[in-house]
Amino acid sequence: MIRKFLVVSLVAFCGAVLANETISVYQLDGSIHCQAAEVTTPAQAADILKQADVKVISSASRSVPFSVSSACGTPTGKANVLVVDAGDWKKMLRKRPDAHGFGVWVFDRSAVEVYKYDGSLQCDRGKEISLQDMAGELTENGIGVKASRKGSDGRMHITMCGASTGRLNVYSIATESLPRARELGFELLVTRQMTNEIGVPSVNRRAPALSRTPRDPKTAAGRGAIPKLW
């Protein structure tokens, strides 16, 4: 099912909640390349949230700004995008952590942060890649770096020589460059603070601060993976 394609990642952005206390959310509409499929309209998507006592201000059909796979059997990337009451959204998440298959729409932001592990391992094993050297992977492929910093994945790692330190290199890039950055192995960065901003239920706060959309480059679905943001 198309909703299973949106692999759950407990993620959000602190700028998602607007000044007027609304938030934009989305759900892929179910359309699939090369085959007929049951497609959800914006009105039908709105009804799902209304039935969950979420006030819907507007709804529209849009496409995710990613270079998704065009292989037969993969999602087209068309989505229903809804502007909803932020307070109602938070209340619903406390009751339904799965958010009824919806995610936070953050693709209108001008910049996002991406990361890669820096290669460092415990007991000084491994070879740490500097911020500057890793930034070259982006700039050499036409991706401008607005800012960079060191970070941590927030996970508990086993204490053992050769195990990961959890340290990251983090870069701020233009949102439109995210698809290309993901092709280079970078992932979208999401922090625990961001999830707290929109009221993710406490039962989920023990989850890793970072979450990745599993991608298997050997499969069409993996090559066209779209991260679910909420």
Rosetta silent file (secondary structure, phi, psi, omega in degrees, C-alpha in Angstrom):
SEQUENCE: MIRKFLVVSLVAFCGAVLANETISVYQLDGSIHCQAAEVTTPAQAADILKQADVKVISSASRSVPFSVSSACGTPTGKANVLVVDAGDWKKMLRKRPDAHGFGVWVFDRSAVEVYKYDGSLQCDRGKEISLQDMAGELTENGIGVKASRKGSDGRMHITMCGASTGRLNVYSIATESLPRARELGFELLVTRQMTNEIGVPSVNRRAPALSRTPRDPKTAAGRGAIPKLW
SCORE:     score description
SCORE:     0.000 S_00000001
   1 L     0.000  149.395 -174.967    0.000    0.000    0.000 S_00000001
   2 H   -62.823  -32.965 -177.720    1.130    3.503   -0.788 S_00000001
   3 H   -67.548  -27.446  177.255    0.965    4.662    2.810 S_00000001
   4 H   -68.420  -20.303  178.450    3.517    2.018    3.775 S_00000001
   5 H   -65.420  -29.295  177.608    5.858    3.745    1.345 S_00000001
   6 L   -83.372   85.952 -176.020    5.975    6.659    3.776 S_00000001
   7 L   -67.305  131.526 -173.348    8.252    5.036    6.305 S_00000001
   8 L   -65.865  128.556  172.789    7.633    6.557    9.719 S_00000001
   9 L  -133.664  123.659 -177.517   10.346    8.887   10.923 S_00000001
  10 L   -78.332   84.931 -174.040    9.734   10.907   14.067 S_00000001
  11 L  -138.356  157.084  177.245   10.831   14.193   12.596 S_00000001
  12 L  -167.874  174.094  178.977    9.703   17.795   12.308 S_00000001
  13 L  -123.981  138.322 -175.621   10.999   21.299   11.895 S_00000001
  14 L   -63.977  -21.262  178.727   10.827   24.040   14.518 S_00000001
  15 L   -90.130    7.248 -176.248    9.627   26.502   11.873 S_00000001
  16 L   -68.977  -36.567 -179.239    6.714   24.311   10.885 S_00000001
  17 L   -83.069  119.160 -175.212    4.253   25.976   13.221 S_00000001
  18 L   -82.428  170.272 -176.890    3.402   29.352   11.781 S_00000001
  19 L   -60.159  -31.729 -179.162    2.649   32.569   13.613 S_00000001
  20 L   -90.873   18.942  174.884   -1.075   32.052   13.176 S_00000001
  21 L    61.040   41.905  171.371   -0.802   28.583   14.757 S_00000001
  22 E  -119.509  163.813  178.321   -1.296   26.546   11.621 S_00000001
  23 E  -144.217  142.344  179.055    0.845   23.794   10.205 S_00000001
  24 E   -94.665  129.921  179.889    1.055   22.305    6.717 S_00000001
  25 E  -127.975  164.429 -178.063    0.819   18.516    6.470 S_00000001
  26 E  -149.954  166.011  176.280    0.726   16.084    3.570 S_00000001
  27 E  -152.440  131.718  176.072    0.053   12.571    2.414 S_00000001
  28 E   -58.013  143.257 -171.885    0.962   10.962   -0.902 S_00000001
  29 L   -83.534   -1.845  177.208   -2.247   10.574   -2.912 S_00000001
  30 L    94.561   -6.499  179.875   -1.695    6.928   -3.836 S_00000001
  31 L   -69.791  141.928 -175.459   -1.019    7.437   -7.551 S_00000001
  32 E  -130.983  142.595  178.897    1.530    5.019   -9.004 S_00000001
  33 L   -62.371  136.553  169.973    3.517    5.061  -12.227 S_00000001
  34 L    69.551    7.571  179.706    2.259    2.835  -15.071 S_00000001
  35 E  -152.965  153.311  179.217   -0.730    1.397  -13.261 S_00000001
  36 L   -73.261  143.462 -179.919   -4.168    2.264  -12.016 S_00000001
  37 L  -150.957  157.435  177.133   -4.426    2.858   -8.287 S_00000001
  38 L   -73.440  116.861 -175.900   -6.913    4.177   -5.788 S_00000001
  39 L  -105.084  133.675  178.010   -6.143    7.891   -5.545 S_00000001
  40 L   -91.288  128.608  178.901   -7.109   10.031   -2.567 S_00000001
  41 L   -83.457  162.853  176.193   -8.363   13.524   -3.421 S_00000001
  42 H   -55.715  -39.371 -179.673   -7.544   16.606   -1.326 S_00000001
  43 H   -65.151  -40.233  179.016  -11.138   16.628   -0.061 S_00000001
  44 H   -67.103  -38.641  177.556  -10.924   12.988    0.992 S_00000001
  45 H   -64.021  -39.775  178.860   -7.612   13.626    2.746 S_00000001
  46 H   -63.282  -39.225 -179.736   -9.199   16.565    4.555 S_00000001
  47 H   -62.502  -35.514  179.119  -12.081   14.355    5.702 S_00000001
  48 H   -59.347  -45.019 -178.888   -9.621   11.927    7.315 S_00000001
  49 H   -75.477  -35.279  177.398   -8.253   14.680    9.527 S_00000001
  50 H   -61.369  -39.435  178.721  -11.630   16.263   10.169 S_00000001
  51 H   -67.173  -19.962  176.253  -12.861   12.940   11.485 S_00000001
  52 L   -94.439   16.139  178.029   -9.868   13.015   13.837 S_00000001
  53 L    65.227   33.036  175.422  -11.085   16.411   15.110 S_00000001
  54 L  -105.806  124.418  179.228   -8.414   18.367   13.271 S_00000001
  55 L   -73.509  126.009 -179.794   -9.577   21.663   11.775 S_00000001
  56 E  -104.800  121.544 -179.425   -8.590   21.888    8.105 S_00000001
  57 E   -85.563  -40.299  179.422   -8.105   25.413    6.734 S_00000001
  58 E  -157.664  160.944  177.460   -7.266   24.459    3.154 S_00000001
  59 E  -147.180  144.690 -178.284   -6.285   21.495    0.985 S_00000001
  60 E  -155.618  160.789  176.790   -4.615   21.208   -2.402 S_00000001
  61 E   -95.699  129.338  178.658   -2.834   18.759   -4.684 S_00000001
  62 E  -141.826  175.689  176.772    0.928   19.272   -5.062 S_00000001
  63 E  -119.039  141.324  178.373    4.019   17.269   -5.884 S_00000001
  64 L   -66.584  139.502 -176.545    6.916   16.658   -3.540 S_00000001
  65 L   -81.340   54.430  178.841    9.977   18.600   -4.723 S_00000001
  66 L  -126.537  154.473  174.692   12.136   15.527   -5.123 S_00000001
  67 L   -84.233   82.056 -177.286   13.486   13.684   -8.109 S_00000001
  68 L   -79.861  160.220  179.948   11.454   10.572   -7.424 S_00000001
  69 L   -64.523  144.766  176.051   11.799    7.383   -9.429 S_00000001
  70 L  -105.400   13.772 -179.450    9.696    7.100  -12.577 S_00000001
  71 L   -68.601  144.750  178.997    9.902    3.302  -12.568 S_00000001
  72 L   -57.642  136.560  178.976    6.631    1.442  -12.962 S_00000001
  73 L    93.219   -5.073  178.997    5.092    0.564   -9.634 S_00000001
  74 L  -101.597  155.680  179.284    6.608    3.469   -7.725 S_00000001
  75 E   -61.346  147.499 -179.202    4.702    6.478   -6.317 S_00000001
  76 L   -78.755  -17.057 -177.258    4.382    9.488   -8.594 S_00000001
  77 L    91.339    0.833  177.018    5.203   11.931   -5.819 S_00000001
  78 E   -76.707  139.025 -174.804    1.818   13.640   -6.027 S_00000001
  79 E  -139.494  157.297  171.911    0.509   14.583   -2.620 S_00000001
  80 E   -97.579  120.675 -177.778   -2.412   16.164   -0.841 S_00000001
  81 E  -110.936  126.239 -176.273   -1.176   19.137    1.150 S_00000001
  82 E  -125.088  140.611  172.000   -3.387   20.530    3.901 S_00000001
  83 E   -97.811  122.379 -174.624   -3.087   23.540    6.184 S_00000001
  84 E  -128.957  167.414  176.849   -4.473   22.565    9.588 S_00000001
  85 E   -70.010  125.045 -175.458   -4.810   23.938   13.099 S_00000001
  86 H   -64.539  -38.277  179.140   -1.516   23.317   14.897 S_00000001
  87 H   -64.166  -42.482  178.185   -3.156   22.738   18.270 S_00000001
  88 H   -64.392  -38.264  179.258   -5.516   20.134   16.851 S_00000001
  89 H   -60.695  -45.038  179.932   -2.584   18.449   15.108 S_00000001
  90 H   -62.119  -43.621 -179.636   -0.693   18.123   18.399 S_00000001
  91 H   -62.164  -40.939 -179.872   -3.730   16.680   20.151 S_00000001
  92 H   -64.448  -40.403 -179.354   -4.228   14.141   17.385 S_00000001
  93 H   -61.415  -33.687  179.475   -0.582   13.025   17.557 S_00000001
  94 H   -66.936  -29.978  179.096   -0.979   12.237   21.235 S_00000001
  95 H   -90.899  -35.635 -176.293   -3.836    9.898   20.366 S_00000001
  96 L  -129.026   84.388  179.721   -2.538    8.685   16.997 S_00000001
  97 L   -56.318  -22.542  179.799    1.282    8.625   16.813 S_00000001
  98 L   -79.308   -5.395  176.617    0.964    7.306   13.247 S_00000001
  99 H    55.776   24.600 -178.748   -0.690   10.633   12.300 S_00000001
 100 H    55.969   26.469  178.642   -3.100    8.725   10.043 S_00000001
 101 H    84.256    7.533  178.817   -0.270    8.512    7.512 S_00000001
 102 L   -94.622  154.406  175.363    0.275   12.273    7.266 S_00000001
 103 E  -130.626  164.489  178.295    3.600   14.060    7.595 S_00000001
 104 E   -77.591  130.599 -179.841    4.652   17.666    8.127 S_00000001
 105 L   -87.368  109.121 -177.423    5.179   19.514    4.845 S_00000001
 106 L  -116.530    8.055 -171.299    8.465   21.395    5.170 S_00000001
 107 L   -74.684   -3.756  176.373    9.412   21.622    1.527 S_00000001
 108 L   -88.331   -6.363  177.224    8.581   25.329    1.270 S_00000001
 109 L   -68.968  145.776 -177.051   11.518   26.155    3.545 S_00000001
 110 L   -76.468  -24.734 -176.581   14.447   27.750    1.746 S_00000001
 111 E  -141.842  151.458  175.316   17.094   25.666    3.526 S_00000001
 112 E  -135.165  166.587  175.353   17.480   22.305    5.257 S_00000001
 113 E  -108.872  138.208  176.144   20.283   20.572    7.137 S_00000001
 114 E  -124.585  161.491 -176.919   21.827   17.328    5.942 S_00000001
 115 E  -146.488  162.648  167.175   24.394   15.086    7.577 S_00000001
 116 E  -143.505  150.276  172.844   26.803   12.210    7.262 S_00000001
 117 E   -64.933  142.676 -172.539   28.698   10.351    9.969 S_00000001
 118 L   -84.257    2.298  175.894   32.217   11.756   10.134 S_00000001
 119 L    90.140   -6.113 -179.062   33.946    8.371   10.103 S_00000001
 120 E   -74.825  143.757  178.705   35.271    8.532   13.657 S_00000001
 121 E  -129.026  156.985 -179.178   35.228    5.344   15.743 S_00000001
 122 H   -62.340  152.720 -177.076   35.816    4.705   19.422 S_00000001
 123 H    65.794   27.791  177.690   39.399    4.215   20.669 S_00000001
 124 H    61.834   23.548  173.447   40.578    6.497   17.855 S_00000001
 125 L   -86.467  164.067 -175.613   39.899    3.877   15.250 S_00000001
 126 E    80.430  176.264 -179.935   38.547    4.955   11.924 S_00000001
 127 L  -130.397  114.566 -178.689   39.461    8.173   10.193 S_00000001
 128 L   -71.272  130.403  176.370   37.520   11.334   10.967 S_00000001
 129 L   -93.920  126.448 -177.145   36.573   13.360    7.907 S_00000001
 130 L   -69.687  160.225  176.465   36.754   17.076    8.574 S_00000001
 131 H   -56.418  -43.662 -177.238   33.864   19.436    7.961 S_00000001
 132 H   -64.759  -45.132 -178.212   35.813   21.114    5.198 S_00000001
 133 H   -65.292  -42.053 -179.417   36.753   17.916    3.385 S_00000001
 134 H   -70.348  -31.618  177.493   33.227   16.504    3.480 S_00000001
 135 H   -59.901  -29.286  178.886   31.794   19.830    2.360 S_00000001
 136 H   -61.171  -30.352  177.623   33.781   19.291   -0.817 S_00000001
 137 H   -60.995  -35.010 -179.626   31.516   16.352   -1.678 S_00000001
 138 H   -78.991  -52.262 -174.980   28.650   18.814   -1.840 S_00000001
 139 H   -65.030  -34.708  179.273   30.334   21.775   -3.495 S_00000001
 140 L   -68.614  -15.072  177.891   32.027   19.633   -6.130 S_00000001
 141 L  -109.636   23.175  173.620   28.584   18.454   -7.149 S_00000001
 142 L    78.104   17.449  179.620   27.121   21.928   -7.438 S_00000001
 143 L  -105.713  115.361 -179.909   25.540   22.103   -3.974 S_00000001
 144 L   -73.781  138.516  178.497   26.240   25.311   -2.112 S_00000001
 145 L  -103.350  117.337 -178.252   26.944   25.041    1.621 S_00000001
 146 L   -81.481  -34.824 -179.792   25.386   27.863    3.640 S_00000001
 147 E  -162.708  161.270  178.356   26.814   26.752    7.005 S_00000001
 148 E  -145.742  155.666  179.730   28.401   23.718    8.629 S_00000001
 149 E  -162.825  163.636  172.631   28.839   22.340   12.135 S_00000001
 150 E   -86.256  152.354  179.793   29.646   19.182   14.075 S_00000001
 151 E  -150.287 -179.746  178.538   26.754   17.214   15.552 S_00000001
 152 E  -135.036  150.042 -177.844   25.761   13.969   17.250 S_00000001
 153 L   -80.695   -5.921  175.609   23.099   11.441   16.362 S_00000001
 154 L    74.462    5.247 -178.836   21.745   11.408   19.925 S_00000001
 155 L   -92.935  158.683  172.874   21.790    7.627   20.071 S_00000001
 156 L   -88.078  122.340 -179.775   23.318    5.404   22.731 S_00000001
 157 L  -109.311  141.916  178.710   26.228    3.515   21.185 S_00000001
 158 L   -57.819  138.524  178.610   27.819    0.409   22.632 S_00000001
 159 L   -83.412  102.991 -175.996   31.118    1.162   24.385 S_00000001
 160 L  -164.477  135.327  178.731   33.575   -0.847   22.343 S_00000001
 161 L   -58.427  131.691 -179.481   36.670   -0.082   20.360 S_00000001
 162 L    94.769  -11.074  178.596   35.755    0.272   16.704 S_00000001
 163 L   -80.413  160.243 -177.918   32.119    1.150   17.422 S_00000001
 164 E   -64.200  145.934  173.731   30.637    4.386   16.115 S_00000001
 165 L   -87.387  -15.295 -178.025   31.082    7.578   18.086 S_00000001
 166 L    81.017    4.712 -177.543   27.816    8.942   16.703 S_00000001
 167 E   -81.053  142.021 -175.052   29.519   12.128   15.567 S_00000001
 168 E  -124.245  156.950  164.537   28.211   13.864   12.465 S_00000001
 169 E  -105.823  126.181 -173.341   29.142   16.519    9.962 S_00000001
 170 E  -119.040  135.563 -177.270   26.118   18.751    9.396 S_00000001
 171 E  -132.551  139.628  174.590   25.555   21.145    6.506 S_00000001
 172 E   -95.728  124.614 -178.861   22.893   23.714    5.692 S_00000001
 173 E  -134.472  167.231  176.559   21.933   23.635    2.018 S_00000001
 174 E   -65.888  139.189 -179.046   19.133   24.908   -0.215 S_00000001
 175 H   -55.256  -37.493 -178.591   16.039   22.712    0.020 S_00000001
 176 H   -64.851  -17.235  179.506   16.037   22.274   -3.754 S_00000001
 177 H   -90.088   -4.259 -176.867   19.455   20.610   -3.456 S_00000001
 178 H   -57.985  -45.303  179.521   18.233   17.916   -1.062 S_00000001
 179 H   -56.414  -43.355 -179.926   17.540   15.254   -3.730 S_00000001
 180 H   -66.693  -40.279  179.711   21.061   15.572   -5.106 S_00000001
 181 H   -62.713  -37.562  179.493   22.575   15.538   -1.603 S_00000001
 182 H   -68.150  -33.245  176.136   20.705   12.323   -0.810 S_00000001
 183 H   -63.717  -27.382 -179.650   22.123   10.746   -3.956 S_00000001
 184 L   -87.324    1.540  177.482   25.558   11.525   -2.500 S_00000001
 185 L    98.351    1.628  176.687   24.684    9.696    0.712 S_00000001
 186 L   -82.514  151.667  179.923   23.680   12.644    2.878 S_00000001
 187 E  -123.284  154.570  178.445   20.501   12.408    4.938 S_00000001
 188 E   -67.132  129.848 -178.503   18.026   14.982    6.156 S_00000001
 189 L   -90.042  130.948  176.722   18.862   16.065    9.715 S_00000001
 190 L  -135.854  133.237 -176.890   16.117   16.133   12.307 S_00000001
 191 L  -106.306  160.415  176.902   16.654   16.813   16.014 S_00000001
 192 H   -60.439  -36.727  179.324   14.752   15.757   19.113 S_00000001
 193 H   -59.201  -38.539 -179.544   14.086   19.431   19.837 S_00000001
 194 H   -65.139  -40.115  179.616   12.256   19.710   16.531 S_00000001
 195 H   -66.462  -35.220  179.257    9.996   16.786   17.354 S_00000001
 196 H   -67.716  -29.635 -177.419    9.187   18.340   20.722 S_00000001
 197 H   -58.324  -33.535 -177.093    8.219   21.614   19.034 S_00000001
 198 L  -107.818   15.786  171.153    5.099   20.078   17.541 S_00000001
 199 L    76.827   38.672  174.506    4.147   17.934   20.490 S_00000001
 200 L   -61.952  132.721 -176.031    5.225   14.441   19.509 S_00000001
 201 L   -53.379  147.179 -176.669    3.849   12.169   22.273 S_00000001
 202 H   -60.091  -26.955 -179.715    6.183   11.368   25.154 S_00000001
 203 H   -64.489  -19.218 -178.349    6.021    7.654   24.320 S_00000001
 204 H  -100.630   -4.790 -173.514    7.998    8.424   21.185 S_00000001
 205 L   -74.218   -8.135  176.456   10.602   10.712   22.688 S_00000001
 206 L   -86.045   -2.996  179.480   12.870    7.788   23.439 S_00000001
 207 L   -70.832  158.950  179.386   13.251    7.250   19.721 S_00000001
 208 L   -55.991  144.768  179.746   16.544    8.231   18.051 S_00000001
 209 L   -65.401  -24.640  179.075   16.988   11.947   17.486 S_00000001
 210 L  -115.046  147.917  178.824   17.729   11.186   13.870 S_00000001
 211 L  -140.514  144.185 -178.034   15.719    9.053   11.564 S_00000001
 212 L  -122.149  145.117  171.206   16.372    7.816    8.070 S_00000001
 213 L   -80.999  114.979 -179.395   14.092    6.639    5.337 S_00000001
 214 L   -56.408  131.871  179.747   15.446    3.156    4.524 S_00000001
 215 L  -133.477  124.152  174.836   16.652    3.119    0.963 S_00000001
 216 L  -109.280  105.989 -176.415   17.845    0.109   -0.965 S_00000001
 217 L   -60.755  -11.724  179.325   19.444    1.361   -4.196 S_00000001
 218 L   -80.501  -13.963 -177.592   18.832   -2.060   -5.723 S_00000001
 219 L  -113.024  151.349  178.463   15.072   -1.500   -5.706 S_00000001
 220 H   -62.925  -39.358 -179.821   12.943    1.033   -7.564 S_00000001
 221 H   -64.308  -37.596 -179.871   11.175    1.958   -4.345 S_00000001
 222 H   -67.081  -39.701 -178.844   14.515    2.577   -2.648 S_00000001
 223 H   -68.391  -24.697 -178.003   15.763    4.842   -5.399 S_00000001
 224 L  -107.902   18.404 -174.728   12.607    6.944   -5.190 S_00000001
 225 L   -57.818  137.217  178.268   12.247    7.000   -1.410 S_00000001
 226 L  -117.840  122.559 -179.518   10.576   10.094   -0.013 S_00000001
 227 L   -68.195  139.090  175.174   11.189   10.928    3.650 S_00000001
 228 L   -92.940  125.830 -174.004    8.096   11.355    5.786 S_00000001
 229 L  -113.646  113.635  174.494    8.454   14.437    7.937 S_00000001
 230 L  -162.819    0.000    0.000    6.435   14.839   11.115 S_00000001
